Amino acid sequence: TLDDSLGEAFDKTARLLGLPVGGGGGPAVEKLALDGDPKSVTLPIPLRHRKDCDFSYAGLKTAVRLAAEKLCVERGVATPEELPHEDKANVAASFQHVAFRHVEIRLGRAMESAAKEDGIGTLAVVGGVAANTELRRRLDGLCKEREEPWEMLVPPPRLCTDQGAMSAWAAVERLMVGSSDVAEGQEVFARYPFSSSHDDDKS
């Protein structure tokens, strides 16, 4: 992503709508979205005209806030938290729909490239947002609808943990093999050469 992550966008949307985020904003938005209309609030699909595989959620996050503030004016309330349940559900559903449409577009392009250049035909879906039922359904469809269908691998929701847990586990694996980032006793280079032969030539 060029800015915010998908999970962060879910968390910010949950806080904007005054949802409980003790278990993460993702589950709260997903649950609320079930009561809403995903086409009710017009939101822009990020980077729609860029033909690359980058992600961006900062603009969508801002668009959600502006849409919610507009509804506040229409309903005569001070904050998005005070909006009627139906309005909040529509905002949540519309946000989730556009956020996942962005994933489908960028991932579809990446899958096309990976299949053509490297013969890849498997998609692994991981991370906290991978627990989202709607995302799973849509990515499964993305895999099955290809000319040569892909296999999708995704853990059960209880194992779809956030990046913090994945980073911690990576540290456990490194410690088990004796890898360390402790600087003492290590030869540290402020700038490390790409090629020793190139450095020899320069000297």
C-alpha positions as CSV (number, residue, x, y, z in Angstrom):
1,T,0.0,0.0,0.0
2,L,1.1,3.6,-0.7
3,D,-0.4,4.8,2.6
4,D,-2.9,3.2,4.9
5,S,-3.5,-0.6,5.1
6,L,-6.9,-2.2,4.5
7,G,-7.1,-3.2,8.2
8,E,-6.3,0.4,9.3
9,A,-9.1,1.7,7.0
10,F,-11.5,-0.7,8.7
11,D,-10.4,0.4,12.2
12,K,-10.8,4.1,11.3
13,T,-14.2,3.6,9.8
14,A,-15.3,1.7,12.9
15,R,-14.1,4.5,15.2
16,L,-15.8,7.1,12.9
17,L,-19.1,5.3,13.4
18,G,-18.7,4.9,17.1
19,L,-18.4,1.1,16.9
20,P,-16.8,-1.0,19.6
21,V,-13.2,-1.8,18.5
22,G,-12.1,-4.0,21.4
23,G,-12.0,-7.0,19.0
24,G,-10.7,-4.9,16.1
25,G,-12.6,-2.6,13.8
26,G,-12.9,-5.2,11.0
27,P,-15.4,-7.5,12.7
28,A,-17.4,-4.5,13.9
29,V,-17.7,-3.0,10.4
30,E,-18.4,-6.4,8.9
31,K,-21.3,-7.1,11.3
32,L,-22.8,-3.6,10.8
33,A,-22.4,-3.9,7.0
34,L,-24.8,-6.9,7.0
35,D,-27.7,-4.5,7.7
36,G,-26.7,-2.0,5.1
37,D,-26.9,-1.4,1.3
38,P,-23.5,-1.5,-0.3
39,K,-24.6,0.8,-3.2
40,S,-26.3,3.4,-1.0
41,V,-23.3,5.7,-0.4
42,T,-21.2,6.7,-3.5
43,L,-17.5,6.3,-2.7
44,P,-14.5,6.4,-5.1
45,I,-12.6,3.3,-5.9
46,P,-8.9,4.1,-5.1
47,L,-6.4,4.4,-7.9
48,R,-9.0,3.3,-10.5
49,H,-7.1,4.8,-13.5
50,R,-3.6,3.5,-12.5
51,K,-2.6,0.3,-14.2
52,D,-0.4,-1.1,-11.5
53,C,-0.7,-3.2,-8.4
54,D,-0.3,-0.6,-5.7
55,F,-3.0,-0.2,-3.0
56,S,-4.2,3.1,-1.3
57,Y,-6.8,3.6,1.3
58,A,-6.1,7.1,2.6
59,G,-8.4,8.7,0.0
60,L,-11.2,6.2,0.6
61,K,-10.9,6.8,4.4
62,T,-11.4,10.5,3.8
63,A,-14.3,10.0,1.4
64,V,-16.1,7.9,4.1
65,R,-15.6,10.6,6.7
66,L,-17.0,13.3,4.3
67,A,-20.0,11.1,3.4
68,A,-20.7,10.5,7.0
69,E,-20.4,14.2,7.8
70,K,-22.8,15.0,4.9
71,L,-25.3,12.6,6.4
72,C,-24.9,14.3,9.8
73,V,-26.0,17.6,8.3
74,E,-29.0,16.0,6.6
75,R,-30.1,14.2,9.8
76,G,-29.4,17.2,12.0
77,V,-26.9,15.4,14.3
78,A,-23.5,16.5,15.5
79,T,-21.3,13.4,14.8
80,P,-21.4,10.2,12.8
81,E,-21.8,8.3,16.1
82,E,-25.2,9.9,16.4
83,L,-26.5,8.8,13.0
84,P,-29.4,6.3,12.9
85,H,-28.5,2.7,12.6
86,E,-29.6,2.4,9.0
87,D,-27.3,5.3,7.9
88,K,-24.3,3.9,9.8
89,A,-25.0,0.4,8.3
90,N,-25.2,1.9,4.8
91,V,-21.9,3.7,5.3
92,A,-20.2,0.5,6.6
93,A,-21.6,-1.6,3.7
94,S,-20.6,0.9,1.1
95,F,-17.1,1.3,2.5
96,Q,-16.6,-2.4,2.7
97,H,-17.9,-2.9,-0.9
98,V,-15.5,-0.3,-2.4
99,A,-12.6,-1.4,-0.2
100,F,-12.9,-5.0,-1.5
101,R,-13.5,-3.9,-5.1
102,H,-10.2,-2.1,-4.9
103,V,-8.6,-5.4,-3.7
104,E,-10.3,-7.3,-6.5
105,I,-9.0,-4.9,-9.2
106,R,-5.4,-4.7,-7.9
107,L,-5.2,-8.4,-7.1
108,G,-6.7,-9.5,-10.4
109,R,-4.0,-7.5,-12.2
110,A,-1.3,-9.1,-10.0
111,M,-2.7,-12.6,-10.6
112,E,-2.7,-12.1,-14.3
113,S,1.0,-11.1,-14.2
114,A,2.0,-13.9,-11.8
115,A,0.3,-16.5,-13.9
116,K,1.8,-15.3,-17.2
117,E,5.3,-14.6,-16.0
118,D,5.8,-17.3,-13.3
119,G,3.1,-19.9,-13.8
120,I,1.6,-19.2,-10.4
121,G,-1.9,-20.5,-9.8
122,T,-2.4,-20.3,-6.0
123,L,-3.6,-17.4,-3.9
124,A,-2.8,-17.3,-0.1
125,V,-5.0,-14.9,1.9
126,V,-3.6,-14.1,5.3
127,G,-3.8,-11.3,8.0
128,G,-6.6,-10.0,10.2
129,V,-8.9,-8.9,7.3
130,A,-8.7,-12.4,5.8
131,A,-11.2,-13.4,8.5
132,N,-13.9,-11.3,6.8
133,T,-16.5,-13.6,5.2
134,E,-17.4,-11.2,2.4
135,L,-13.7,-10.8,1.4
136,R,-13.3,-14.6,1.4
137,R,-16.3,-15.0,-0.8
138,R,-15.2,-12.4,-3.3
139,L,-11.6,-13.6,-3.5
140,D,-12.8,-17.2,-3.9
141,G,-15.0,-15.9,-6.8
142,L,-12.0,-14.1,-8.3
143,C,-10.0,-17.3,-8.3
144,K,-12.7,-19.5,-9.7
145,E,-13.7,-17.1,-12.5
146,R,-10.3,-17.1,-14.1
147,E,-9.9,-18.8,-17.4
148,E,-7.7,-21.3,-15.6
149,P,-9.1,-21.3,-12.0
150,W,-6.7,-20.7,-9.2
151,E,-6.6,-22.4,-5.8
152,M,-7.2,-20.2,-2.8
153,L,-5.6,-21.0,0.5
154,V,-6.9,-19.2,3.6
155,P,-6.7,-20.2,7.3
156,P,-9.7,-20.6,9.5
157,P,-10.8,-17.2,10.9
158,R,-9.4,-17.9,14.3
159,L,-5.9,-18.1,12.8
160,C,-6.3,-14.9,10.7
161,T,-4.3,-12.8,13.1
162,D,-2.9,-9.3,12.5
163,Q,0.5,-8.4,11.4
164,G,1.8,-7.9,14.9
165,A,1.3,-11.6,15.6
166,M,3.0,-12.6,12.3
167,S,6.0,-10.3,13.1
168,A,6.2,-11.8,16.6
169,W,6.2,-15.3,15.2
170,A,8.9,-14.4,12.7
171,A,11.0,-13.3,15.7
172,V,10.4,-16.6,17.4
173,E,11.6,-18.5,14.3
174,R,14.8,-16.3,14.1
175,L,15.6,-16.8,17.8
176,M,15.2,-20.6,17.3
177,V,18.0,-20.6,14.7
178,G,20.2,-18.2,16.7
179,S,19.6,-15.2,14.5
180,S,20.0,-11.8,16.2
181,D,19.9,-8.1,15.6
182,V,22.2,-7.3,18.5
183,A,24.9,-5.0,17.3
184,E,27.6,-5.9,19.8
185,G,30.1,-8.2,18.3
186,Q,28.9,-7.6,14.8
187,E,30.7,-5.8,12.0
188,V,28.3,-2.9,11.2
189,F,28.4,-1.0,7.9
190,A,26.6,2.4,7.6
191,R,26.6,1.8,3.8
192,Y,27.0,-1.7,2.5
193,P,28.4,-2.2,-1.0
194,F,26.4,-4.2,-3.5
195,S,29.6,-5.6,-5.0
196,S,33.0,-5.9,-3.4
197,S,34.7,-6.1,-6.8
198,H,33.1,-2.8,-7.7
199,D,34.5,-1.2,-4.5
200,D,38.0,-2.7,-5.3
201,D,37.9,-1.1,-8.7
202,K,37.0,2.3,-7.2
203,S,39.9,2.1,-4.7
